[in-house]
């Protein structure tokens, strides 16, 4: 049996409960709609995340492949010296973004021109690995955004689902049970009153 609210069975309380019940029902419908939209967003974001993860894995493999080639051709010492003082090859901007109340960073990454290096003691593979690493960093930045967004969307979806369940299976049924109890109580009191009036009328009739 659903537990009722601790409210005296009066007509004023009944009117207030009916108004609150309507408000809760509307809130439940809105939350249910939000949950459906979040579920759709999570599906789309998961598809994007998986695609970026596969792309990032391929780029990481390619970058390490060319890094090993460059390392063999130039040697560890010259590779470290050639990398000293190089300007960044990508520019990253992180901006706030919000969707259905879910806040997550929007990462904007763009490539920068490669800084020229001395031809002495360097190999053509050095520029190639720089390009590969820049491509890898670009995709990893987008992957980071997708992963954070997916995690926060999932958290918001779970919270919304809990609120929907609380309203549907706990709060709204308690209001409905209380409204039903007060309505029956008032009807019983009204029947008792009518009976007493009828009884008094019969007693007053000669």
GROMACS elastic network, one bead per residue, 0.5 to 0.9 nm:
[ bonds ]
;  ai    aj funct       b0    kb
    2   170     6  0.81722   500
    2   173     6  0.67963   500
    2   174     6  0.61152   500
    2   177     6  0.66761   500
    3   170     6  0.88901   500
    3   173     6  0.84414   500
    3   174     6  0.58990   500
    3   177     6  0.74426   500
    3   178     6  0.82928   500
    4     7     6  0.84105   500
    4   173     6  0.85299   500
    4   174     6  0.51299   500
    4   175     6  0.69819   500
    4   176     6  0.83914   500
    4   177     6  0.57950   500
    4   178     6  0.50059   500
    4   179     6  0.87898   500
    4   181     6  0.82376   500
    5   174     6  0.63465   500
    5   175     6  0.68477   500
    5   177     6  0.82126   500
    5   178     6  0.59083   500
    6   178     6  0.83590   500
    7    10     6  0.84774   500
    7    13     6  0.72367   500
    7   178     6  0.79630   500
    7   182     6  0.88885   500
    8    13     6  0.70809   500
    8   182     6  0.80180   500
    9    12     6  0.85601   500
    9    13     6  0.66279   500
    9    14     6  0.72021   500
    9   178     6  0.86261   500
    9   179     6  0.87746   500
    9   181     6  0.77797   500
    9   183     6  0.79228   500
    9   185     6  0.68052   500
    9   186     6  0.71717   500
   10    13     6  0.51790   500
   10    14     6  0.62215   500
   10    15     6  0.88017   500
   10   182     6  0.69809   500
   10   183     6  0.88435   500
   10   185     6  0.87743   500
   10   186     6  0.73067   500
   11    15     6  0.62747   500
   11    16     6  0.86686   500
   11   182     6  0.80623   500
   11   183     6  0.84040   500
   11   186     6  0.76034   500
   12    15     6  0.52243   500
   12    16     6  0.63181   500
   12    17     6  0.86413   500
   13    16     6  0.50910   500
   13    17     6  0.60371   500
   13    18     6  0.85571   500
   13   179     6  0.88743   500
   13   182     6  0.83910   500
   14    17     6  0.51099   500
   14    18     6  0.61519   500
   14    19     6  0.86897   500
   14   178     6  0.85800   500
   14   179     6  0.62317   500
   14   182     6  0.66090   500
   14   183     6  0.73814   500
   15    18     6  0.51987   500
   15    19     6  0.63602   500
   15    20     6  0.87257   500
   16    19     6  0.51867   500
   16    20     6  0.61858   500
   16    21     6  0.84919   500
   17    20     6  0.50109   500
   17    21     6  0.58585   500
   17    22     6  0.84916   500
   17   175     6  0.68666   500
   17   176     6  0.86324   500
   17   178     6  0.81740   500
   17   179     6  0.66876   500
   18    21     6  0.50038   500
   18    22     6  0.62228   500
   18    23     6  0.86679   500
   18   175     6  0.82811   500
   18   176     6  0.86081   500
   18   179     6  0.71986   500
   19    22     6  0.52110   500
   19    23     6  0.63418   500
   19    24     6  0.87626   500
   20    24     6  0.61218   500
   20    25     6  0.85211   500
   20   175     6  0.83368   500
   21    24     6  0.50798   500
   21    25     6  0.60703   500
   21    26     6  0.85835   500
   21   172     6  0.67460   500
   21   175     6  0.63750   500
   21   176     6  0.74877   500
   22    25     6  0.50853   500
   22    26     6  0.62130   500
   22    27     6  0.85763   500
   23    26     6  0.51973   500
   23    27     6  0.61668   500
   23    28     6  0.86228   500
   24    28     6  0.60368   500
   24    29     6  0.86165   500
   24   167     6  0.74045   500
   24   171     6  0.83896   500
   24   172     6  0.68655   500
   25    28     6  0.50250   500
   25    29     6  0.62857   500
   25    30     6  0.87117   500
   25   167     6  0.81536   500
   25   168     6  0.86451   500
   25   172     6  0.73250   500
   26    29     6  0.51484   500
   26    30     6  0.62980   500
   26    31     6  0.86598   500
   27    30     6  0.51266   500
   27    31     6  0.61171   500
   27    32     6  0.84833   500
   27   164     6  0.89245   500
   27   167     6  0.86593   500
   28    31     6  0.50990   500
   28    32     6  0.60020   500
   28    33     6  0.85580   500
   28   163     6  0.81954   500
   28   164     6  0.60074   500
   28   165     6  0.89746   500
   28   167     6  0.63996   500
   28   168     6  0.72915   500
   29    32     6  0.50389   500
   29    33     6  0.62235   500
   29    34     6  0.86365   500
   29   164     6  0.85269   500
   30    33     6  0.50719   500
   30    34     6  0.61835   500
   30    35     6  0.86102   500
   31    35     6  0.60450   500
   31    36     6  0.85970   500
   31   160     6  0.65816   500
   31   161     6  0.81725   500
   31   163     6  0.76456   500
   31   164     6  0.62434   500
   32    35     6  0.50186   500
   32    36     6  0.63129   500
   32    37     6  0.87323   500
   32   160     6  0.79383   500
   32   161     6  0.78885   500
   32   164     6  0.63463   500
   33    36     6  0.51547   500
   33    37     6  0.63045   500
   33    38     6  0.86166   500
   34    37     6  0.50986   500
   34    38     6  0.60516   500
   34    39     6  0.85169   500
   34   100     6  0.75419   500
   34   157     6  0.84712   500
   34   160     6  0.75752   500
   35    38     6  0.50446   500
   35    39     6  0.60816   500
   35    40     6  0.86389   500
   35   156     6  0.87225   500
   35   157     6  0.60433   500
   35   158     6  0.86260   500
   35   160     6  0.60104   500
   35   161     6  0.65056   500
   35   164     6  0.83347   500
   36    39     6  0.50750   500
   36    40     6  0.63392   500
   36    41     6  0.86739   500
   36   157     6  0.88141   500
   37    40     6  0.50980   500
   37    41     6  0.61643   500
   37    42     6  0.86081   500
   37   100     6  0.83680   500
   38    42     6  0.60066   500
   38    43     6  0.85518   500
   38   100     6  0.76641   500
   38   153     6  0.68499   500
   38   154     6  0.80378   500
   38   156     6  0.78469   500
   38   157     6  0.58931   500
   38   160     6  0.89004   500
   39    42     6  0.50940   500
   39    43     6  0.62841   500
   39    44     6  0.87535   500
   39   153     6  0.85620   500
   39   154     6  0.82963   500
   39   157     6  0.68925   500
   40    43     6  0.51769   500
   40    44     6  0.63400   500
   40    45     6  0.85804   500
   41    44     6  0.51688   500
   41    45     6  0.59575   500
   41    46     6  0.83904   500
   41   150     6  0.86894   500
   41   153     6  0.76387   500
   42    45     6  0.50176   500
   42    46     6  0.58615   500
   42    47     6  0.84862   500
   42   149     6  0.89392   500
   42   150     6  0.63656   500
   42   151     6  0.89762   500
   42   153     6  0.62896   500
   42   154     6  0.66862   500
   42   157     6  0.84129   500
   43    46     6  0.51430   500
   43    47     6  0.62861   500
   43    48     6  0.87530   500
   44    47     6  0.51700   500
   44    48     6  0.63446   500
   44    49     6  0.86683   500
   45    49     6  0.60127   500
   45    50     6  0.85876   500
   45   146     6  0.68250   500
   45   147     6  0.85431   500
   45   149     6  0.76790   500
   45   150     6  0.59919   500
   45   153     6  0.87636   500
   46    50     6  0.61246   500
   46    51     6  0.85539   500
   46   146     6  0.81614   500
   46   147     6  0.85230   500
   46   150     6  0.66583   500
   47    50     6  0.53353   500
   47    51     6  0.62917   500
   47    52     6  0.87320   500
   48    51     6  0.52013   500
   48    52     6  0.61841   500
   48    53     6  0.85501   500
   48   143     6  0.87366   500
   48   146     6  0.71410   500
   49    52     6  0.51852   500
   49    53     6  0.60181   500
   49    54     6  0.86599   500
   49   142     6  0.89268   500
   49   143     6  0.64852   500
   49   144     6  0.89912   500
   49   146     6  0.55177   500
   49   147     6  0.64376   500
   49   150     6  0.78377   500
   50    53     6  0.50478   500
   50    54     6  0.62786   500
   50    55     6  0.86294   500
   50   143     6  0.89947   500
   51    54     6  0.53157   500
   51    55     6  0.62616   500
   51    56     6  0.86077   500
   52    56     6  0.59010   500
   52    57     6  0.84594   500
   52   139     6  0.69012   500
   52   140     6  0.80413   500
   52   142     6  0.74841   500
   52   143     6  0.57310   500
   52   146     6  0.82199   500
   53    56     6  0.50371   500
   53    57     6  0.61007   500
   53    58     6  0.87050   500
   53   139     6  0.85640   500
   53   140     6  0.82656   500
   53   143     6  0.65623   500
   54    57     6  0.51293   500
   54    58     6  0.63867   500
   54    59     6  0.87472   500
   55    58     6  0.52733   500
   55    59     6  0.62969   500
   55    60     6  0.86786   500
   55   136     6  0.88611   500
   55   139     6  0.74353   500
   56    59     6  0.50743   500
   56    60     6  0.60401   500
   56    61     6  0.85844   500
   56   136     6  0.63926   500
   56   137     6  0.86973   500
   56   139     6  0.58868   500
   56   140     6  0.62400   500
   56   143     6  0.77133   500
   57    60     6  0.51443   500
   57    61     6  0.62569   500
   57    62     6  0.86469   500
   57   136     6  0.88363   500
   58    61     6  0.52183   500
   58    62     6  0.62066   500
   58    63     6  0.86071   500
   58   136     6  0.88879   500
   59    63     6  0.59541   500
   59    64     6  0.85379   500
   59   132     6  0.71999   500
   59   133     6  0.81320   500
   59   135     6  0.72717   500
   59   136     6  0.53984   500
   59   139     6  0.83309   500
   60    63     6  0.50666   500
   60    64     6  0.61364   500
   60    65     6  0.84411   500
   60   132     6  0.84187   500
   60   133     6  0.79925   500
   60   136     6  0.62251   500
   61    64     6  0.53328   500
   61    65     6  0.60986   500
   61    66     6  0.87834   500
   62    65     6  0.50344   500
   62    66     6  0.63485   500
   62    67     6  0.85191   500
   62   129     6  0.89275   500
   62   132     6  0.71989   500
   62   136     6  0.89522   500
   63    66     6  0.53114   500
   63    67     6  0.59957   500
   63    68     6  0.86421   500
   63   128     6  0.89789   500
   63   129     6  0.62415   500
   63   130     6  0.86065   500
   63   131     6  0.87399   500
   63   132     6  0.52380   500
   63   133     6  0.58588   500
   63   135     6  0.88514   500
   63   136     6  0.73566   500
   64    68     6  0.61023   500
   64    69     6  0.86042   500
   64   129     6  0.83738   500
   64   132     6  0.88852   500
   64   133     6  0.87317   500
   65    68     6  0.53745   500
   65    69     6  0.65277   500
   65    70     6  0.88602   500
   65   129     6  0.88362   500
   66    70     6  0.60910   500
   66    71     6  0.84016   500
   66   125     6  0.70864   500
   66   126     6  0.84735   500
   66   128     6  0.74055   500
   66   129     6  0.56048   500
   66   132     6  0.79436   500
   67    70     6  0.50810   500
   67    71     6  0.59607   500
   67    72     6  0.85669   500
   67   125     6  0.82319   500
   67   126     6  0.80568   500
   67   128     6  0.89573   500
   67   129     6  0.59054   500
   67   130     6  0.89320   500
   68    72     6  0.62005   500
   68    73     6  0.86796   500
   69    72     6  0.52101   500
   69    73     6  0.62868   500
   69    74     6  0.86368   500
   69   125     6  0.72967   500
   69   129     6  0.89999   500
   70    73     6  0.50964   500
   70    74     6  0.58860   500
   70    75     6  0.76079   500
   70    79     6  0.77714   500
   70   123     6  0.72544   500
   70   124     6  0.84522   500
   70   125     6  0.54751   500
   70   126     6  0.58858   500
   70   128     6  0.88395   500
   70   129     6  0.74226   500
   71    74     6  0.53795   500
   71    76     6  0.59077   500
   71    78     6  0.87232   500
   71    79     6  0.66447   500
   71   126     6  0.87939   500
   72    75     6  0.54980   500
   72    76     6  0.80066   500
   73   122     6  0.85676   500
   73   123     6  0.70230   500
   73   125     6  0.82527   500
   74    77     6  0.78980   500
   74    78     6  0.58443   500
   74    79     6  0.59977   500
   74   121     6  0.70765   500
   74   122     6  0.64520   500
   74   123     6  0.67057   500
   74   126     6  0.84642   500
   75    78     6  0.56949   500
   75    79     6  0.60655   500
   75    80     6  0.86677   500
   76    79     6  0.51581   500
   76    80     6  0.61750   500
   76    81     6  0.86732   500
   77    80     6  0.52996   500
   77    81     6  0.62813   500
   77    82     6  0.86495   500
   78    82     6  0.59417   500
   78    83     6  0.84767   500
   78   121     6  0.69704   500
   78   122     6  0.76221   500
   79    82     6  0.51737   500
   79    83     6  0.62482   500
   79    84     6  0.88607   500
   79   122     6  0.79340   500
   79   126     6  0.81423   500
   80    83     6  0.51793   500
   80    84     6  0.64460   500
   81    84     6  0.52815   500
   81    85     6  0.87267   500
   82    85     6  0.81692   500
   82    86     6  0.79502   500
   82   117     6  0.74924   500
   82   118     6  0.82761   500
   82   121     6  0.84728   500
   82   122     6  0.73941   500
   82   126     6  0.87236   500
   83    86     6  0.57537   500
   86    89     6  0.85531   500
   86   114     6  0.89454   500
   86   115     6  0.67603   500
   86   116     6  0.88915   500
   86   117     6  0.84542   500
   87   114     6  0.80103   500
   87   115     6  0.64517   500
   88    91     6  0.73622   500
   88   112     6  0.74184   500
   88   114     6  0.83032   500
   88   115     6  0.84723   500
   88   134     6  0.88965   500
   89   110     6  0.87207   500
   89   111     6  0.59952   500
   89   113     6  0.65847   500
   89   114     6  0.60970   500
   89   115     6  0.79371   500
   89   130     6  0.78648   500
   89   131     6  0.81807   500
   89   133     6  0.87264   500
   89   134     6  0.60197   500
   90   109     6  0.66421   500
   90   110     6  0.55452   500
   90   112     6  0.51263   500
   90   113     6  0.84206   500
   90   134     6  0.63896   500
   90   135     6  0.88333   500
   90   137     6  0.77689   500
   90   138     6  0.73715   500
   91   108     6  0.80899   500
   91   109     6  0.55527   500
   91   110     6  0.52865   500
   91   111     6  0.63076   500
   91   112     6  0.67579   500
   92   107     6  0.68209   500
   92   108     6  0.56334   500
   92   110     6  0.66190   500
   92   111     6  0.89460   500
   92   138     6  0.85268   500
   92   141     6  0.79805   500
   93   106     6  0.81204   500
   93   107     6  0.57923   500
   93   108     6  0.50306   500
   93   109     6  0.63811   500
   93   110     6  0.87984   500
   94   105     6  0.60463   500
   94   106     6  0.55956   500
   94   108     6  0.62768   500
   94   109     6  0.86832   500
   95   104     6  0.86621   500
   95   105     6  0.55897   500
   95   106     6  0.50603   500
   95   107     6  0.64845   500
   95   108     6  0.78639   500
   96   103     6  0.70444   500
   96   104     6  0.61813   500
   96   106     6  0.59024   500
   96   107     6  0.88018   500
   97   102     6  0.81461   500
   97   103     6  0.56093   500
   97   104     6  0.54553   500
   97   105     6  0.56818   500
   97   106     6  0.58546   500
   98   101     6  0.60134   500
   98   102     6  0.52960   500
   98   104     6  0.63688   500
   98   105     6  0.84520   500
   99   102     6  0.51386   500
   99   103     6  0.66242   500
   99   104     6  0.85628   500
  100   103     6  0.84588   500
  101   156     6  0.82921   500
  102   149     6  0.81033   500
  102   152     6  0.66534   500
  102   153     6  0.62970   500
  102   156     6  0.68562   500
  103   149     6  0.78194   500
  103   152     6  0.75624   500
  103   153     6  0.86713   500
  104   145     6  0.76809   500
  104   148     6  0.66767   500
  104   149     6  0.55049   500
  104   152     6  0.72587   500
  104   153     6  0.89711   500
  105   145     6  0.63209   500
  105   148     6  0.77218   500
  105   149     6  0.75321   500
  106   142     6  0.84946   500
  106   145     6  0.61628   500
  106   146     6  0.88061   500
  106   149     6  0.87596   500
  107   141     6  0.65128   500
  107   142     6  0.63354   500
  107   144     6  0.81703   500
  107   145     6  0.59919   500
  108   138     6  0.88556   500
  108   141     6  0.79513   500
  108   142     6  0.77649   500
  109   137     6  0.86431   500
  109   138     6  0.59011   500
  109   139     6  0.86598   500
  109   141     6  0.69666   500
  109   142     6  0.78185   500
  110   138     6  0.72231   500
  111   114     6  0.87948   500
  111   134     6  0.71980   500
  111   135     6  0.82474   500
  111   138     6  0.78331   500
  112   115     6  0.87443   500
  112   134     6  0.89637   500
  114   117     6  0.89875   500
  114   127     6  0.81498   500
  114   130     6  0.80052   500
  114   131     6  0.80884   500
  116   119     6  0.89765   500
  117   120     6  0.86688   500
  117   122     6  0.81876   500
  117   127     6  0.89164   500
  118   121     6  0.77772   500
  118   122     6  0.71075   500
  119   122     6  0.54859   500
  119   123     6  0.74877   500
  119   124     6  0.88550   500
  120   123     6  0.84169   500
  122   125     6  0.83378   500
  122   126     6  0.67568   500
  123   126     6  0.54879   500
  123   127     6  0.77711   500
  124   127     6  0.57981   500
  124   128     6  0.67529   500
  125   129     6  0.60828   500
  125   130     6  0.85429   500
  126   129     6  0.52924   500
  126   130     6  0.63323   500
  126   131     6  0.88132   500
  127   130     6  0.50355   500
  127   131     6  0.63183   500
  127   132     6  0.86733   500
  128   131     6  0.51659   500
  128   132     6  0.62234   500
  128   133     6  0.86447   500
  129   133     6  0.59935   500
  129   134     6  0.84460   500
  130   133     6  0.51547   500
  130   134     6  0.61512   500
  130   135     6  0.86655   500
  131   134     6  0.50895   500
  131   135     6  0.62330   500
  131   136     6  0.85710   500
  132   135     6  0.51539   500
  132   136     6  0.61369   500
  132   137     6  0.86497   500
  133   137     6  0.60833   500
  133   138     6  0.85780   500
  134   137     6  0.51027   500
  134   138     6  0.62096   500
  134   139     6  0.88051   500
  135   138     6  0.51587   500
  135   139     6  0.64645   500
  135   140     6  0.86577   500
  136   139     6  0.53609   500
  136   140     6  0.61004   500
  136   141     6  0.86221   500
  137   141     6  0.60706   500
  137   142     6  0.86961   500
  138   141     6  0.52960   500
  138   142     6  0.65896   500
  138   143     6  0.87227   500
  139   142     6  0.51051   500
  139   143     6  0.60150   500
  139   144     6  0.85710   500
  140   144     6  0.60423   500
  140   145     6  0.86131   500
  141   144     6  0.51480   500
  141   145     6  0.64628   500
  141   146     6  0.87766   500
  142   145     6  0.51148   500
  142   146     6  0.62149   500
  142   147     6  0.86379   500
  143   146     6  0.50181   500
  143   147     6  0.60560   500
  143   148     6  0.86045   500
  144   147     6  0.51662   500
  144   148     6  0.61970   500
  144   149     6  0.84793   500
  145   148     6  0.53679   500
  145   149     6  0.60485   500
  145   150     6  0.84809   500
  146   149     6  0.51485   500
  146   150     6  0.59688   500
  146   151     6  0.85790   500
  147   150     6  0.51126   500
  147   151     6  0.61626   500
  147   152     6  0.86621   500
  148   151     6  0.51903   500
  148   152     6  0.62194   500
  148   153     6  0.85252   500
  149   152     6  0.52803   500
  149   153     6  0.60085   500
  149   154     6  0.85454   500
  150   153     6  0.51143   500
  150   154     6  0.61315   500
  150   155     6  0.86525   500
  151   154     6  0.52162   500
  151   155     6  0.63191   500
  151   156     6  0.87684   500
  152   155     6  0.50170   500
  152   156     6  0.61660   500
  152   157     6  0.84713   500
  153   156     6  0.51097   500
  153   157     6  0.60076   500
  153   158     6  0.86138   500
  154   158     6  0.61975   500
  154   159     6  0.86640   500
  155   158     6  0.51852   500
  155   159     6  0.62863   500
  155   160     6  0.86398   500
  156   159     6  0.50685   500
  156   160     6  0.60608   500
  156   161     6  0.84814   500
  157   160     6  0.51151   500
  157   161     6  0.60700   500
  157   162     6  0.86390   500
  158   161     6  0.50342   500
  158   162     6  0.62273   500
  158   163     6  0.87269   500
  159   162     6  0.51515   500
  159   163     6  0.63501   500
  159   164     6  0.86908   500
  160   163     6  0.51031   500
  160   164     6  0.61378   500
  160   165     6  0.86011   500
  161   164     6  0.50473   500
  161   165     6  0.61281   500
  161   166     6  0.85227   500
  162   165     6  0.51293   500
  162   166     6  0.60445   500
  162   167     6  0.86276   500
  163   166     6  0.50198   500
  163   167     6  0.61866   500
  163   168     6  0.84719   500
  164   167     6  0.53022   500
  164   168     6  0.60108   500
  164   169     6  0.84434   500
  165   168     6  0.50154   500
  165   169     6  0.56889   500
  165   170     6  0.75477   500
  166   169     6  0.55775   500
  166   170     6  0.51937   500
  166   171     6  0.61907   500
  166   172     6  0.82941   500
  167   170     6  0.56561   500
  167   172     6  0.54017   500
  167   173     6  0.80147   500
  168   171     6  0.67424   500
  168   172     6  0.58467   500
  168   173     6  0.70548   500
  169   172     6  0.69217   500
  169   173     6  0.63152   500
  169   174     6  0.87205   500
  170   173     6  0.56532   500
  170   174     6  0.62714   500
  170   175     6  0.89246   500
  171   174     6  0.52732   500
  171   175     6  0.64669   500
  171   176     6  0.88138   500
  172   175     6  0.51191   500
  172   176     6  0.61847   500
  172   177     6  0.85947   500
  173   177     6  0.59806   500
  173   178     6  0.84725   500
  174   177     6  0.51096   500
  174   178     6  0.61148   500
  174   179     6  0.85486   500
  175   178     6  0.50990   500
  175   179     6  0.60665   500
  175   180     6  0.85136   500
  176   179     6  0.50786   500
  176   180     6  0.60697   500
  176   181     6  0.85285   500
  177   180     6  0.50971   500
  177   181     6  0.61177   500
  177   182     6  0.86537   500
  178   181     6  0.50059   500
  178   182     6  0.60861   500
  178   183     6  0.84338   500
  179   182     6  0.52160   500
  179   183     6  0.60033   500
  179   184     6  0.85441   500
  180   183     6  0.51724   500
  180   184     6  0.61683   500
  180   185     6  0.85393   500
  181   184     6  0.52327   500
  181   185     6  0.60605   500
  181   186     6  0.86136   500
  182   186     6  0.60469   500
  182   187     6  0.84564   500
  183   186     6  0.52324   500
  183   187     6  0.61220   500
  183   188     6  0.85620   500
  184   187     6  0.50559   500
  184   188     6  0.60572   500
  184   189     6  0.85583   500
  185   188     6  0.50884   500
  185   189     6  0.61687   500
  185   190     6  0.85624   500
  186   190     6  0.60428   500
  186   191     6  0.85669   500
  187   191     6  0.61568   500
  187   192     6  0.85896   500
  188   191     6  0.50705   500
  188   192     6  0.61843   500
  188   193     6  0.85647   500
  189   192     6  0.50217   500
  189   193     6  0.60912   500
  189   194     6  0.86221   500
  190   193     6  0.50129   500
  190   194     6  0.61792   500
  190   195     6  0.85231   500
  191   194     6  0.51330   500
  191   195     6  0.60919   500
  191   196     6  0.86059   500
  192   195     6  0.50249   500
  192   196     6  0.61508   500
  192   197     6  0.86074   500
  193   196     6  0.51033   500
  193   197     6  0.61695   500
  193   198     6  0.85584   500
  194   197     6  0.50418   500
  194   198     6  0.60436   500
  194   199     6  0.84336   500
  195   198     6  0.50848   500
  195   199     6  0.60140   500
  195   200     6  0.85530   500
  196   200     6  0.61033   500
  196   201     6  0.85398   500
  197   200     6  0.51204   500
  197   201     6  0.61488   500
  197   202     6  0.86536   500
  198   201     6  0.50392   500
  198   202     6  0.62249   500
  198   203     6  0.86556   500
  199   202     6  0.51483   500
  199   203     6  0.62244   500
  199   204     6  0.86534   500
  200   203     6  0.50455   500
  200   204     6  0.60984   500
  200   205     6  0.86095   500
  201   204     6  0.51584   500
  201   205     6  0.62315   500
  202   205     6  0.52419   500
  202   206     6  0.83976   500
  203   206     6  0.76789   500
